[in-house]
Amino acid sequence: MKTDKIILGIDPGTTIMGYGIIHIKGSDMHLIQMGVLHLSKLNSHELKLKKIFERTLQLVDEYKPDEFAVEAPFFGKNVQSMLKLGRAQGVAMSAALYRNVPIFEYAPKKIKMAITGKGTSSKEQVAAMLKSILKINEMPKHLDASDGLAAAVCHYFQRNSDSHNKSYTNWSSFIKNNPKKIIKKN
């Protein structure tokens, strides 16, 4: 696995799109940039999608990410909202694909779990943990930015975990499947 890379994370939205960019060098993770794209003043859904594509492409061209992490739309009761979010996610993904950047998708609960250890954490809890992890002095006004950043950090944690595709029911099963991680005292 490449130890010097840039990861772009996106929290798609049709009112506000959040993004965060991190740089990984060895085992160190540093914040490069995070922010939001405001879309509420645009009149049509099509114009919002166009703007999402353009801004994502700008971010890809400017920061040259090696990987792209995006938050998957969550399943809610409002089907129209879910469709709009899916389209927003799709055009952001298209911009990354247009520049041949590999895409990784994470469910909101998976991102929260990776950052805070709890899949039901609030946006504020995720932001506070990111502030601590990345030593950020001040978080942005809109938590959509920290949500985009959380997607990037989640991706880094998932890709760098020796056991990211494994599930354990207790410590015994973890120890049995990871004997090299155990230090035995004489």
C-alpha positions in Angstrom: 0.0 0.0 0.0 1.3 3.5 -0.9 2.4 5.3 2.2 2.4 8.8 0.7 -1.1 9.7 -0.6 -3.9 12.2 -0.6 -7.5 11.2 0.1 -10.5 13.4 -0.8 -13.6 12.8 1.2 -17.1 14.0 0.1 -20.3 14.3 2.0 -22.8 14.8 -0.9 -25.7 17.0 -0.4 -28.1 19.1 -2.5 -28.1 22.1 -0.2 -24.5 21.8 1.1 -21.8 19.5 -0.1 -19.0 18.9 2.4 -15.4 17.9 1.6 -12.2 17.2 3.3 -8.7 16.4 2.0 -6.0 14.6 4.0 -2.4 13.8 3.3 -1.0 10.5 4.5 2.8 10.3 4.8 4.0 7.1 6.4 1.7 6.6 9.4 1.1 10.4 9.8 -2.2 12.0 8.8 -2.5 15.7 8.2 -5.4 17.9 7.2 -4.9 19.7 3.9 -8.2 21.4 3.4 -11.9 21.1 4.3 -14.9 23.2 3.3 -18.4 23.3 1.8 -20.1 24.1 -1.4 -23.3 26.0 -0.9 -26.0 25.0 -3.3 -29.2 26.5 -1.8 -29.3 29.6 -4.0 -29.4 27.5 -7.2 -32.9 27.2 -8.6 -32.9 23.8 -10.2 -31.7 20.3 -9.2 -29.9 20.1 -12.5 -27.8 23.2 -11.8 -26.9 21.9 -8.4 -25.7 18.6 -9.9 -23.6 20.5 -12.5 -22.1 22.6 -9.7 -21.3 19.5 -7.6 -19.6 17.9 -10.6 -17.6 21.1 -11.4 -16.4 21.7 -7.8 -15.5 18.1 -7.2 -13.5 18.1 -10.5 -11.8 21.3 -9.3 -10.8 19.7 -6.0 -9.5 16.6 -7.9 -7.5 18.8 -10.3 -6.1 21.0 -7.6 -5.2 18.4 -4.9 -4.6 15.3 -7.1 -6.1 12.8 -4.7 -4.9 9.2 -4.9 -8.3 7.9 -3.6 -11.8 9.3 -3.2 -14.1 8.4 -0.3 -17.7 9.3 -0.4 -20.5 8.9 2.1 -23.3 6.7 0.8 -26.9 8.1 0.9 -28.7 6.8 3.9 -32.1 5.1 3.6 -34.8 7.4 4.8 -38.5 7.7 4.6 -38.5 10.4 2.0 -37.8 8.7 -1.3 -37.4 11.9 -3.3 -34.7 13.2 -0.9 -32.9 9.9 -1.2 -33.0 10.0 -5.0 -31.6 13.6 -5.0 -28.8 12.6 -2.6 -28.0 9.6 -4.8 -27.7 11.8 -7.8 -25.5 14.2 -5.9 -23.3 11.4 -4.9 -23.3 10.0 -8.4 -22.1 13.3 -10.0 -19.3 13.7 -7.4 -18.2 10.1 -8.1 -18.3 10.8 -11.8 -15.9 13.7 -11.4 -13.4 11.4 -9.6 -13.9 8.7 -12.2 -13.4 11.3 -15.0 -9.9 11.8 -13.6 -9.3 8.0 -12.9 -9.4 8.4 -9.1 -10.5 5.1 -7.4 -13.7 5.5 -5.4 -14.6 4.0 -2.0 -18.1 4.3 -0.6 -18.9 4.2 3.1 -22.3 4.1 5.0 -22.8 6.9 7.4 -22.8 4.5 10.4 -19.5 3.0 9.2 -17.9 6.4 9.0 -19.2 7.4 12.5 -18.0 4.0 13.9 -14.5 4.5 12.4 -14.1 8.0 13.8 -15.8 7.8 17.2 -16.2 4.1 17.8 -20.0 4.5 17.9 -22.2 4.2 14.8 -24.9 6.5 16.3 -22.7 9.4 17.1 -23.9 12.9 16.3 -22.2 15.3 13.8 -20.9 17.3 16.7 -19.2 14.2 18.2 -17.7 13.3 14.9 -16.4 16.8 14.5 -14.9 16.9 18.0 -13.1 13.6 17.5 -11.7 14.8 14.1 -10.5 18.0 15.8 -8.6 15.8 18.3 -7.2 13.3 15.8 -6.0 15.9 13.3 -5.2 18.6 15.9 -7.5 21.2 14.2 -7.7 24.5 16.0 -11.2 25.5 14.9 -13.8 23.5 13.1 -15.8 25.1 10.3 -19.3 26.6 10.8 -21.0 23.9 8.8 -20.5 20.3 10.0 -21.0 19.1 6.4 -17.3 19.9 6.0 -16.3 17.7 8.9 -18.6 15.0 7.5 -16.6 15.1 4.2 -13.4 15.0 6.2 -14.8 12.1 8.2 -15.3 10.1 5.0 -11.6 10.6 4.1 -10.3 9.7 7.6 -12.7 6.6 7.7 -11.2 5.5 4.4 -7.7 5.8 5.7 -8.5 3.9 8.9 -10.4 1.1 6.9 -7.6 0.7 4.3 -4.8 0.6 6.9 -6.4 -1.8 9.3 -4.9 -5.3 9.0 -8.3 -6.7 9.9 -10.6 -4.3 8.0 -12.5 -7.1 6.3 -12.8 -9.3 9.4 -15.3 -9.3 12.2 -14.7 -10.5 15.7 -17.2 -11.5 18.3 -14.8 -11.4 21.3 -11.2 -10.9 22.3 -10.5 -14.7 22.0 -11.4 -14.7 18.3 -9.3 -11.6 17.7 -6.3 -13.1 19.4 -6.7 -16.4 17.5 -6.8 -14.6 14.2 -4.0 -12.1 15.0 -1.2 -13.9 16.8 1.5 -11.5 15.6 -0.2 -8.7 17.4 0.2 -10.4 20.8 3.2 -9.6 22.9 4.0 -12.4 25.3 5.7 -11.6 28.6 8.0 -14.3 30.1 
